[in-house]
Amino acid sequence: MHFVGYADMAAAVSNAGGLGIITALTVAQPPKGKEALRDEIRKCRQLTDKPFGVNITLLPVGVPPDFDGIVQVLIEEKVKVVETAGRNPEKVIKQCKDAGMFVIHKCVAVRHALTAQKMGADMISMDGFDCGGHPGEEDVGNWVLLAQASQELSIPFVASGGTATGVQLAAALAMGAEGINMGTRFMATKEAPIVQPIKDVMVKAKVTDTTHVFRSLKNTERVYKNKTAAEAVSLLMDDPSKPKVLIHPNDELQFIPMLTACPELLPLLHAAGVASAAALAATCSSAAPVHAALPKVARAAPITGVLLARADYAQLLHCPDLSDGTWHEVPLPQGMPTYLSCAAAFYRDHIYTVGGGAPYLDGKVVRATCYNLRDGTWSELSPMPTARSHCAAVGCCGRLVVIGGKADDDQPLDTVEVFDLAQGEWECWSCLPMGLSCCSAVSVHRLHSVVALGCDDQRTHLFCGDLAAKEWRSLPAMPRERWQPALLELAEYLITIGGMVHPDEDIGAVDVFDMRTGQWTSANHGLHVQKLESEKPGDFFAIAHLVKGENYRKSFQETGDSESSVWSCGQSIGLIKDIPTCQELLDRMVVEAEDIIRNRLQSKL
Ligand SMILES: Cc1cc2nc3c(=O)[nH]c(=O)nc-3n(C[C@H](O)[C@H](O)[C@H](O)COP(=O)(O)O)c2cc1C
């Protein structure tokens, strides 16, 4: 449990007859990283001679944790029990099993439990909808989930989520579980490393005092219902007055049909020597040919950099398929961070991602990665000199050019950094004439140039960077706002589609810049426009300040202010009536459960 699962808490639970769990990611933090986890395990050994475990959570968090290092520490410290939780546990389960550990995998759906069973997990912790922390997206309560688990699983399981009493312990055993996993109830114990005011709030709370955040990001978390959580929920909802995103992979808007439906654009394409929208796709393909035998996503890739590809919260890159206009997902490998608003570029059979900002991370990142479409492998480039999100990246003449974006303090960046793909080195170019947040860029091979486009509050600025001189010149600005549109270049026509426009503007319009005449023209009302439904993913950055881990830690350990952070707790909060020691709590739960099994159930025979 984040900010709860320290050695003292784990030892108190183990000494009381439970299996205390240290939370690896809470402890293995900079500057000591995995060594801090080693210290915590050793400390726990001094506090208890009973068994305890370590939790490894594989959910999206900021800086990618050093999972290999964490597992290595567990092996070296001869930890006997590990609890895994979250996505893609296969590697960690295997590493732990190979080292002889007992692996409990915690999950929220029986089909995930069956997968973990196949992967070699020894036990499942079935987390129902009522649990604190992450209940998943399927909303199945324990009453049904446990019954299903007992029908389908062949390995033992414990009931997790919603438990605070011995009655529930007896019920869980009756449902086929071997025991229970409890989080929320332990927060209101004497030993919990949480300041008294929060514990007092928990004693007063009702079962209805929790809510869900991050639902629209598909990373639902059940938290205490307070004003900060309410603000985060409302910021993640779609607001009809906000600019609309026209081209977004989740909308499955079809690129080719959209262009075909845009009669005013077609003459321009003809003028550019392109016969039809289908030919446009072919042009893009031939500009960067990819072997036909490659999988679908690879064939889709030639326009990825032009159209849109980005890592989103669900750890996916989205690629459009040229053959049928649908979107496909390129799953990121395990351990790949979920950097929101990174830039992605397609270049010579590779997709590059650079920068971004990570959930729960205060700043932006310098990370640059490369996906090889030919063999489906990921690799790391050396880190960019400047951390940034919302930047543009474009491949051109053997280089990856990274332009503008937002700095750590969210201010627009005017810096341009270029990665030489042959040398494997970054160099800094001369700066843009102005800072450009939310950039788009495209290469214009014939002119050995890249063109960058970015907004301020009135207009969309356009700059042309000469690859030989490494210098920028201004081109005429687009006379309106268009944030991060798709940007295509066809025979020196720059075509901008979608992105975010002011609510008063037509989001279906296509703006075209003729690089020879320096003129902008607008083809209005041409595109089929699909409005976003409510609860589509909002920008995580809009709520990052509200859900910072540091606020959470401060509420628990310093201020005791239950309103100023978003903190996990389950519906069992409403069952908490006092603040006992762990021993008192477990003793009375066991007595209560035994009484029910011996007397009440017996009397029903
Ligand atoms: C404050 C808090 C922090 C938690 N942090 C984590 C975590 O970091 N990793 C994890 O796998 N589960 C975490 N959980 C979930 C618990 O480990 C446990 O599965 C859950 O609390 C059980 O449901 P209950 O709270 O209804 O008892 C957390 C729960 C709470 C209440």
The ligand as a Gaussian input file, in Angstrom:
#p B3LYP/6-31G(d) Opt

LIG

0 1
 C       -3.846000       3.693000       0.733000
 C       -3.780000       2.506000      -0.162000
 C       -2.681000       2.341000      -0.976000
 C       -2.597000       1.231000      -1.801000
 N       -1.487000       1.081000      -2.578000
 C       -1.349000      -0.034000      -3.317000
 C       -0.173000      -0.259000      -4.063000
 O        0.743000       0.564000      -4.082000
 N       -0.075000      -1.406000      -4.766000
 C       -1.068000      -2.343000      -4.763000
 O       -0.918000      -3.385000      -5.398000
 N       -2.203000      -2.148000      -4.086000
 C       -2.361000      -1.027000      -3.360000
 N       -3.499000      -0.843000      -2.637000
 C       -4.517000      -1.905000      -2.623000
 C       -4.314000      -2.827000      -1.412000
 O       -3.085000      -3.469000      -1.489000
 C       -5.410000      -3.867000      -1.306000
 O       -5.446000      -4.658000      -2.462000
 C       -6.749000      -3.210000      -1.121000
 O       -6.625000      -2.178000      -0.204000
 C       -7.767000      -4.195000      -0.638000
 O       -9.005000      -3.571000      -0.539000
 P       -9.543000      -2.863000       0.798000
 O       -8.852000      -1.574000       0.870000
 O      -10.990000      -2.713000       0.537000
 O       -9.229000      -3.737000       1.953000
 C       -3.629000       0.275000      -1.826000
 C       -4.754000       0.461000      -1.023000
 C       -4.842000       1.557000      -0.207000
 C       -6.069000       1.726000       0.630000

